Each structure stands twice: as structure tokens, then as C-alpha cells.
Amino acid sequence: MGKIIAIANQKGGVGKTTTSINLAASLGVLEKRVLLIDADPQANASSGLGIDVETVEYGTYQVLEHSISAKEAIVKTTSPNVDVIPAHIDLVAIEIELVDKSEREYMLKKSLVEIKNDYDYIIIDCAPSLGLITLNSLVAADSVIIPIQCEYFALEGLGKLLNTIKSVQNIHNSELDIEGLLLTMFDSRLRLSNQVVDEVRKHFSSMVFDTIIRRNTRLGEAPSYGESIIAYDATSKGAVNYLNLAQELLKKNS
């Protein structure tokens, strides 16, 4: 039975998509079958794995509106053991189209039932909002990883996200777990980065992953080549960090 993990934070620029792409690629390299679902209208997770989003015929939009099955939307990638359900800018419209549908929060969950056993892990890259698409992702997920950048406003909005997760647990998905908080964009030279790490660990202790994702130029370059950091530069700090995260995740779920 595959595990569905949503990567969520309503703040933009915290490393959600970078984490989604590179965690998926790292799990693939570790010989796990992975499906990455791009649930962000910006479609960066799709283009970051080499998918030409302009030519996407079927994707998350059609899966959410149930016009096709999830299996029909799956696209192979060049990353070992990693498939993707891509997104397109038309995903923006789904929030309006689903608003008067019954059980609109369960559209993604229902779609994934038929393919959940085909993968070891299904990773959902959520949009930087707490709208209906993200709600669908949290309802469908078994757990959620929350990336937090090591910067001044890191904890701003985290309480709101945790309240949303609690609401989803209470109303829609009592099985939803917090897989962990992931510290990203860490720069050991900055006192502020170290302070944020200390604060997050002090307040959330065991909820925080041991692995910290460091600032790394190669991590920023890889998506422009349509590659994960594993394919782009497997010896970089970014690749090592994400492989460590994947191993920590596997150990936690063993």
C-alpha cells in the first residue's frame, strides 16, 4: 500500500516544489516507486522534471474534475522510478468549478484509490495557498511535510497551517499525520538561520526532521534544466541533503 505525502505550506518560496521534486527523485534512486502529483497551477514541479507544460493534455485538472482517471494522466519522467501527474495553468479554474460540487474536498482522494497500490510513495506538491486544491491534497494524504525556510518570517503563518491541518483531521481525514517539519534554505554563516533552527526545534522537537536542507546554488539551477538535483549534480550539498531526507523518511516509515 503506497503512502501519500502532501508537501504543504501556504507561504510561497519556502522550498515546497524543490522538496517535492528532489524527495521524489531521491526516493526513486533508492529504488522506491514514486508518483509526483503537481497540485500547483504554476506547474513548476512538472517543468522541474522536464515536462513541457504547454503540451500537457491531461493532468491534475482533469483528475480533480473526474473527466479522466488518475492512471490516464500519468506521465513517465527521465528520473528513475518517478512518474508525474502534471499541472497546467488551467488548474486555476478548478477552485471555481468544484465549488458547487458535492463532496468537493474528496475529488483527489477518490481518484487516487485505483493507483495507490501501484506506488511506494505518492508525493503531492501543494499550491502556496489554503484553497480547495490544497484542501483536496490534505484530505487525500496520509501525512504532510511542512517546509520552513530558515528566515525571519519562518514561523509566520505556521499556526494557521497547523489549524487547517487540525480542521482537516477533525472533519475530513482523521488519519492525517504530520510527517515532519523540514528546515530549508539554511545558511550556517547567518546567525538568524541558526536562531530559527533553535526556535523550531525548541517548540516542535520530535516533529522536526534531523535533515536540514542547506542553501545551495546547484539546487536553484537544476529546475532550469528540467532535472532533479540528483540528475543535475549528484555530488552537490543539495543532492546529499535530499538523499539524507529520503533515507530518514524511509527509516521513519520502515
C-alpha positions as a Markdown table, in Angstrom:
| # | Residue | x | y | z |
|---|---|---|---|---|
| 1 | Met | 0.0 | 0.0 | 0.0 |
| 2 | Gly | 1.5 | 3.3 | -1.1 |
| 3 | Lys | 1.8 | 6.2 | 1.3 |
| 4 | Ile | 0.5 | 9.6 | 0.1 |
| 5 | Ile | 2.5 | 12.6 | 1.4 |
| 6 | Ala | 1.5 | 16.2 | 0.8 |
| 7 | Ile | 4.2 | 18.9 | 0.8 |
| 8 | Ala | 2.3 | 22.0 | 2.1 |
| 9 | Asn | 2.8 | 25.5 | 3.4 |
| 10 | Gln | 0.6 | 28.5 | 2.4 |
| 11 | Lys | 3.7 | 30.7 | 2.3 |
| 12 | Gly | 5.4 | 30.9 | -1.1 |
| 13 | Gly | 9.2 | 30.5 | -1.6 |
| 14 | Val | 9.8 | 28.1 | 1.3 |
| 15 | Gly | 11.0 | 25.2 | -0.9 |
| 16 | Lys | 7.9 | 23.1 | -1.4 |
| 17 | Thr | 8.4 | 22.4 | -5.1 |
| 18 | Thr | 12.2 | 21.9 | -4.7 |
| 19 | Thr | 11.4 | 19.4 | -1.9 |
| 20 | Ser | 8.7 | 17.7 | -3.9 |
| 21 | Ile | 10.9 | 17.2 | -7.0 |
| 22 | Asn | 14.1 | 16.2 | -5.1 |
| 23 | Leu | 12.5 | 14.0 | -2.5 |
| 24 | Ala | 10.7 | 12.1 | -5.2 |
| 25 | Ala | 13.9 | 11.8 | -7.3 |
| 26 | Ser | 15.9 | 10.6 | -4.2 |
| 27 | Leu | 13.3 | 8.0 | -3.3 |
| 28 | Gly | 13.4 | 6.8 | -6.9 |
| 29 | Val | 17.1 | 6.5 | -6.8 |
| 30 | Leu | 16.7 | 4.4 | -3.6 |
| 31 | Glu | 14.5 | 2.1 | -5.7 |
| 32 | Lys | 11.1 | 3.1 | -4.5 |
| 33 | Arg | 8.3 | 3.6 | -7.0 |
| 34 | Val | 7.2 | 7.2 | -6.8 |
| 35 | Leu | 4.4 | 9.3 | -8.3 |
| 36 | Leu | 4.7 | 13.1 | -8.0 |
| 37 | Ile | 1.4 | 15.0 | -8.3 |
| 38 | Asp | 1.7 | 18.6 | -9.3 |
| 39 | Ala | -1.2 | 20.3 | -7.5 |
| 40 | Asp | 0.0 | 23.9 | -8.1 |
| 41 | Pro | -1.2 | 25.9 | -11.1 |
| 42 | Gln | 2.3 | 27.3 | -11.6 |
| 43 | Ala | 3.3 | 23.8 | -12.7 |
| 44 | Asn | 6.9 | 24.1 | -11.5 |
| 45 | Ala | 7.1 | 20.6 | -10.3 |
| 46 | Ser | 6.1 | 19.4 | -13.8 |
| 47 | Ser | 8.6 | 21.6 | -15.6 |
| 48 | Gly | 11.3 | 20.8 | -13.0 |
| 49 | Leu | 11.1 | 17.2 | -14.1 |
| 50 | Gly | 11.4 | 18.0 | -17.8 |
| 51 | Ile | 7.7 | 18.1 | -18.7 |
| 52 | Asp | 6.7 | 20.7 | -21.3 |
| 53 | Val | 3.7 | 22.1 | -19.5 |
| 54 | Glu | 2.5 | 23.9 | -22.7 |
| 55 | Thr | 1.8 | 20.5 | -24.3 |
| 56 | Val | 0.1 | 18.9 | -21.2 |
| 57 | Glu | -3.1 | 17.3 | -22.5 |
| 58 | Tyr | -4.2 | 15.6 | -19.3 |
| 59 | Gly | -3.2 | 16.4 | -15.7 |
| 60 | Thr | -4.3 | 17.3 | -12.2 |
| 61 | Tyr | -7.1 | 19.5 | -13.5 |
| 62 | Gln | -8.8 | 16.6 | -15.3 |
| 63 | Val | -8.2 | 14.2 | -12.4 |
| 64 | Leu | -9.8 | 16.6 | -10.0 |
| 65 | Glu | -12.9 | 17.2 | -12.1 |
| 66 | His | -13.1 | 13.4 | -12.7 |
| 67 | Ser | -13.1 | 13.7 | -16.5 |
| 68 | Ile | -10.3 | 11.1 | -16.7 |
| 69 | Ser | -8.8 | 8.6 | -14.3 |
| 70 | Ala | -5.6 | 9.2 | -12.5 |
| 71 | Lys | -4.0 | 6.4 | -14.4 |
| 72 | Glu | -4.7 | 8.1 | -17.7 |
| 73 | Ala | -3.0 | 11.3 | -16.5 |
| 74 | Ile | 0.3 | 9.7 | -15.5 |
| 75 | Val | 3.4 | 10.7 | -17.5 |
| 76 | Lys | 6.8 | 9.0 | -17.3 |
| 77 | Thr | 9.9 | 11.1 | -16.5 |
| 78 | Thr | 13.6 | 10.5 | -17.1 |
| 79 | Ser | 14.1 | 10.3 | -13.3 |
| 80 | Pro | 14.5 | 6.7 | -12.3 |
| 81 | Asn | 11.3 | 5.2 | -10.9 |
| 82 | Val | 9.5 | 8.5 | -10.9 |
| 83 | Asp | 6.2 | 9.2 | -12.7 |
| 84 | Val | 4.3 | 12.5 | -12.6 |
| 85 | Ile | 0.7 | 13.8 | -12.9 |
| 86 | Pro | 1.5 | 17.2 | -14.4 |
| 87 | Ala | -0.3 | 20.5 | -13.9 |
| 88 | His | -1.1 | 23.3 | -16.3 |
| 89 | Ile | -2.2 | 26.9 | -15.7 |
| 90 | Asp | -5.8 | 25.8 | -16.3 |
| 91 | Leu | -5.7 | 24.2 | -12.8 |
| 92 | Val | -6.5 | 27.8 | -11.5 |
| 93 | Ala | -10.1 | 27.3 | -12.7 |
| 94 | Ile | -10.8 | 24.1 | -10.7 |
| 95 | Glu | -11.5 | 26.0 | -7.4 |
| 96 | Ile | -14.4 | 27.8 | -9.1 |
| 97 | Glu | -15.6 | 24.7 | -11.0 |
| 98 | Leu | -15.7 | 22.4 | -7.9 |
| 99 | Val | -17.3 | 25.0 | -5.5 |
| 100 | Asp | -20.9 | 23.7 | -6.0 |
| 101 | Lys | -20.0 | 20.0 | -6.3 |
| 102 | Ser | -21.0 | 17.7 | -3.5 |
| 103 | Glu | -18.0 | 16.2 | -1.6 |
| 104 | Arg | -15.7 | 18.6 | -3.5 |
| 105 | Glu | -13.0 | 18.1 | -0.8 |
| 106 | Tyr | -12.7 | 14.4 | -1.7 |
| 107 | Met | -12.2 | 14.6 | -5.5 |
| 108 | Leu | -8.5 | 13.8 | -5.4 |
| 109 | Lys | -8.8 | 11.1 | -2.7 |
| 110 | Lys | -11.4 | 9.2 | -4.8 |
| 111 | Ser | -9.2 | 9.5 | -7.9 |
| 112 | Leu | -6.1 | 8.1 | -6.2 |
| 113 | Val | -7.8 | 4.9 | -4.9 |
| 114 | Glu | -7.2 | 2.9 | -8.1 |
| 115 | Ile | -3.4 | 3.8 | -8.3 |
| 116 | Lys | -2.4 | 3.9 | -4.6 |
| 117 | Asn | -1.1 | 0.4 | -4.6 |
| 118 | Asp | 1.0 | 0.9 | -7.8 |
| 119 | Tyr | 3.5 | 3.1 | -5.9 |
| 120 | Asp | 5.5 | 3.1 | -2.7 |
| 121 | Tyr | 5.1 | 6.8 | -2.3 |
| 122 | Ile | 2.8 | 9.4 | -3.8 |
| 123 | Ile | 4.0 | 13.0 | -3.3 |
| 124 | Ile | 1.7 | 15.9 | -3.8 |
| 125 | Asp | 3.3 | 19.4 | -4.4 |
| 126 | Cys | 0.7 | 21.8 | -3.0 |
| 127 | Ala | 0.0 | 25.3 | -4.1 |
| 128 | Pro | 1.1 | 28.2 | -1.8 |
| 129 | Ser | -2.5 | 28.7 | -0.5 |
| 130 | Leu | -5.0 | 27.1 | 1.7 |
| 131 | Gly | -7.6 | 26.9 | -1.1 |
| 132 | Leu | -9.7 | 24.0 | -2.4 |
| 133 | Ile | -6.8 | 22.3 | -4.3 |
| 134 | Thr | -4.6 | 22.2 | -1.1 |
| 135 | Leu | -7.6 | 21.0 | 0.9 |
| 136 | Asn | -8.1 | 18.2 | -1.6 |
| 137 | Ser | -4.4 | 17.3 | -1.2 |
| 138 | Leu | -4.6 | 17.2 | 2.6 |
| 139 | Val | -7.8 | 15.1 | 2.5 |
| 140 | Ala | -6.2 | 12.6 | 0.1 |
| 141 | Ala | -2.9 | 12.4 | 2.1 |
| 142 | Asp | -1.7 | 10.1 | 4.8 |
| 143 | Ser | 0.7 | 12.7 | 6.1 |
| 144 | Val | 2.1 | 16.1 | 5.4 |
| 145 | Ile | 5.6 | 17.5 | 5.3 |
| 146 | Ile | 5.8 | 21.2 | 6.1 |
| 147 | Pro | 8.9 | 23.0 | 4.7 |
| 148 | Ile | 10.0 | 26.0 | 6.8 |
| 149 | Gln | 12.7 | 28.4 | 5.5 |
| 150 | Cys | 15.4 | 29.4 | 8.0 |
| 151 | Glu | 14.5 | 33.1 | 7.7 |
| 152 | Tyr | 12.9 | 35.8 | 9.8 |
| 153 | Phe | 9.2 | 35.2 | 8.9 |
| 154 | Ala | 9.6 | 31.4 | 9.1 |
| 155 | Leu | 7.1 | 30.8 | 11.8 |
| 156 | Glu | 4.6 | 33.4 | 10.5 |
| 157 | Gly | 1.6 | 31.6 | 9.2 |
| 158 | Leu | 2.7 | 28.2 | 10.6 |
| 159 | Gly | 0.0 | 28.4 | 13.3 |
| 160 | Lys | -2.7 | 29.0 | 10.6 |
| 161 | Leu | -1.5 | 26.0 | 8.6 |
| 162 | Leu | -1.4 | 23.7 | 11.7 |
| 163 | Asn | -5.0 | 24.9 | 12.5 |
| 164 | Thr | -6.0 | 24.0 | 8.9 |
| 165 | Ile | -4.5 | 20.5 | 9.3 |
| 166 | Lys | -6.3 | 20.1 | 12.6 |
| 167 | Ser | -9.6 | 21.0 | 10.9 |
| 168 | Val | -9.0 | 18.5 | 8.2 |
| 169 | Gln | -8.2 | 15.9 | 10.8 |
| 170 | Asn | -11.4 | 16.7 | 12.7 |
| 171 | Ile | -13.8 | 16.9 | 9.7 |
| 172 | His | -12.4 | 15.1 | 6.6 |
| 173 | Asn | -9.4 | 12.9 | 7.4 |
| 174 | Ser | -8.8 | 11.7 | 10.9 |
| 175 | Glu | -5.8 | 9.6 | 9.7 |
| 176 | Leu | -3.8 | 12.6 | 8.5 |
| 177 | Asp | -0.4 | 12.8 | 10.3 |
| 178 | Ile | 2.3 | 15.4 | 10.3 |
| 179 | Glu | 5.3 | 13.6 | 8.8 |
| 180 | Gly | 7.5 | 16.4 | 9.9 |
| 181 | Leu | 8.7 | 20.0 | 9.7 |
| 182 | Leu | 11.6 | 20.4 | 7.2 |
| 183 | Leu | 14.0 | 23.2 | 7.7 |
| 184 | Thr | 15.1 | 24.6 | 4.3 |
| 185 | Met | 17.4 | 27.3 | 2.9 |
| 186 | Phe | 19.8 | 27.0 | 5.9 |
| 187 | Asp | 22.9 | 29.1 | 5.8 |
| 188 | Ser | 25.3 | 28.3 | 8.6 |
| 189 | Arg | 27.1 | 31.6 | 8.3 |
| 190 | Leu | 24.0 | 33.5 | 9.3 |
| 191 | Arg | 23.2 | 33.9 | 13.0 |
| 192 | Leu | 19.5 | 34.3 | 12.1 |
| 193 | Ser | 19.4 | 30.9 | 10.3 |
| 194 | Asn | 20.8 | 29.2 | 13.4 |
| 195 | Gln | 18.3 | 31.1 | 15.6 |
| 196 | Val | 15.4 | 29.8 | 13.5 |
| 197 | Val | 16.7 | 26.2 | 13.7 |
| 198 | Asp | 16.9 | 26.6 | 17.5 |
| 199 | Glu | 13.4 | 28.1 | 17.8 |
| 200 | Val | 11.7 | 25.5 | 15.6 |
| 201 | Arg | 13.5 | 22.6 | 17.4 |
| 202 | Lys | 12.6 | 24.1 | 20.8 |
| 203 | His | 8.9 | 24.5 | 20.0 |
| 204 | Phe | 8.3 | 21.4 | 17.9 |
| 205 | Ser | 11.2 | 19.0 | 19.0 |
| 206 | Ser | 10.4 | 15.5 | 17.7 |
| 207 | Met | 8.2 | 16.8 | 14.8 |
| 208 | Val | 11.3 | 18.3 | 13.1 |
| 209 | Phe | 13.3 | 16.3 | 10.6 |
| 210 | Asp | 17.0 | 15.8 | 11.6 |
| 211 | Thr | 18.0 | 16.6 | 8.0 |
| 212 | Ile | 18.3 | 20.3 | 7.2 |
| 213 | Ile | 18.3 | 21.5 | 3.5 |
| 214 | Arg | 21.1 | 24.0 | 3.1 |
| 215 | Arg | 21.2 | 26.9 | 0.7 |
| 216 | Asn | 22.8 | 25.6 | -2.5 |
| 217 | Thr | 23.3 | 27.2 | -5.9 |
| 218 | Arg | 23.0 | 23.9 | -7.7 |
| 219 | Leu | 19.6 | 23.4 | -6.2 |
| 220 | Gly | 18.4 | 26.6 | -7.8 |
| 221 | Glu | 20.0 | 25.8 | -11.2 |
| 222 | Ala | 18.6 | 22.3 | -11.6 |
| 223 | Pro | 15.0 | 23.1 | -12.5 |
| 224 | Ser | 16.0 | 25.4 | -15.4 |
| 225 | Tyr | 17.4 | 22.2 | -17.0 |
| 226 | Gly | 14.3 | 20.2 | -16.2 |
| 227 | Glu | 16.2 | 18.0 | -13.9 |
| 228 | Ser | 16.2 | 17.0 | -10.2 |
| 229 | Ile | 19.4 | 17.8 | -8.2 |
| 230 | Ile | 20.2 | 14.1 | -8.3 |
| 231 | Ala | 20.4 | 14.1 | -12.1 |
| 232 | Tyr | 21.9 | 17.6 | -12.3 |
| 233 | Asp | 24.7 | 17.3 | -9.7 |
| 234 | Ala | 24.6 | 14.2 | -7.6 |
| 235 | Thr | 27.7 | 15.3 | -5.6 |
| 236 | Ser | 26.3 | 18.7 | -4.6 |
| 237 | Lys | 25.3 | 19.5 | -1.0 |
| 238 | Gly | 21.7 | 19.8 | -2.2 |
| 239 | Ala | 21.7 | 16.2 | -3.5 |
| 240 | Val | 23.3 | 14.9 | -0.4 |
| 241 | Asn | 20.7 | 16.7 | 1.8 |
| 242 | Tyr | 17.7 | 15.3 | -0.1 |
| 243 | Leu | 19.1 | 11.8 | -0.2 |
| 244 | Asn | 19.5 | 12.1 | 3.6 |
| 245 | Leu | 15.9 | 13.3 | 3.9 |
| 246 | Ala | 14.7 | 10.3 | 1.8 |
| 247 | Gln | 16.7 | 7.9 | 3.9 |
| 248 | Glu | 15.3 | 9.5 | 7.1 |
| 249 | Leu | 11.8 | 9.2 | 5.7 |
| 250 | Leu | 12.2 | 5.5 | 4.8 |
| 251 | Lys | 13.7 | 4.8 | 8.2 |
| 252 | Lys | 10.7 | 6.5 | 9.9 |
| 253 | Asn | 8.3 | 4.5 | 7.8 |
| 254 | Ser | 10.0 | 1.1 | 8.0 |
